Amino acid sequence: DIVRRPDGLWRVITNKGEVVAEHVVNAGGLWAREVGRMVGLELPVLAMEHMYLITEDMPQVADWNRKTGTEIIHAVDFDGELYLRQERGGMLMGTYEKAN
């Protein structure tokens, strides 16, 4: 159960106890609509099929990780409906269809 308190905070009641929070995030991914319905919310969520490719391990990625101590940052081209991010030792590139 999720209850909004008079002070604006949220009280989240689980089978393992209660949590009080300023914000509650629905991280249900593909099931976000169903998670919302569990607490009486109807979310305007649309599942979208998209394609992606994953490369094999790339030495350049390993070099970047070793030199910086971080993963390669995510890149998004909203006009081209493309995104790129590190996936383990390689890269993942995906596309989305433009909404009509």
C-alpha positions in Angstrom: 0.0 0.0 0.0 1.1 3.6 -0.6 -0.5 6.4 1.4 0.1 10.2 1.1 0.6 11.7 4.6 -0.7 15.1 5.5 2.8 16.5 5.6 3.3 15.5 1.9 5.5 12.5 2.5 4.6 9.1 1.3 4.2 6.0 3.5 5.0 2.8 1.7 3.7 -0.3 3.5 5.3 -3.6 2.5 5.3 -7.1 3.9 8.7 -6.3 5.5 7.7 -3.1 7.2 7.1 0.6 6.3 9.2 3.2 4.5 8.5 7.0 4.6 9.8 8.9 1.6 9.6 12.3 -0.1 9.2 10.6 -3.5 8.2 7.2 -4.7 9.6 5.9 -8.0 7.8 3.3 -10.2 10.8 1.4 -11.6 8.6 -1.4 -13.1 10.0 -1.0 -16.6 7.8 -3.0 -19.0 5.4 -3.7 -16.2 5.2 -0.1 -14.9 1.5 0.1 -15.9 0.7 -3.0 -13.8 2.8 -1.7 -10.9 0.8 1.6 -11.0 -2.5 -0.3 -11.0 -1.3 -2.1 -7.8 -1.7 1.2 -6.0 -4.7 2.5 -7.9 -2.9 4.6 -10.5 -3.5 4.4 -14.3 -0.3 5.4 -16.0 -0.2 6.3 -19.7 2.6 3.9 -20.5 3.1 2.4 -24.0 5.3 -0.6 -24.6 7.5 -0.1 -27.6 9.4 -2.7 -29.6 12.9 -1.5 -30.6 16.0 -3.1 -32.1 19.5 -3.0 -30.8 22.9 -4.5 -31.4 25.7 -5.4 -29.0 29.3 -5.6 -30.1 31.9 -8.1 -28.9 34.4 -6.9 -26.3 36.3 -3.9 -27.7 39.9 -3.1 -26.6 39.0 0.7 -26.8 36.3 0.2 -24.2 38.7 -1.7 -21.9 41.3 1.1 -22.3 38.7 3.8 -21.5 37.6 1.9 -18.4 41.1 1.4 -17.2 42.3 5.0 -17.8 39.2 6.7 -16.4 37.9 4.2 -13.8 34.4 4.8 -15.3 32.2 3.3 -18.0 31.7 5.2 -21.3 28.9 7.7 -20.9 25.5 7.1 -22.6 24.9 9.0 -25.8 21.4 9.8 -27.2 20.5 11.3 -30.6 16.8 12.2 -30.2 16.4 13.4 -33.8 17.9 10.2 -35.1 16.2 8.0 -32.5 19.5 6.4 -31.6 21.2 5.6 -28.3 24.6 4.2 -27.4 26.0 2.9 -24.1 28.6 0.6 -22.8 27.5 -3.0 -22.3 30.0 -5.1 -20.4 33.2 -4.9 -22.4 31.6 -3.7 -25.6 28.9 -1.3 -26.8 25.2 -1.4 -27.2 23.4 0.7 -29.9 19.7 0.8 -30.2 17.0 2.6 -32.1 13.4 3.8 -31.5 10.6 4.5 -33.9 9.5 8.1 -34.1 6.0 8.6 -32.7 3.4 9.7 -35.3 
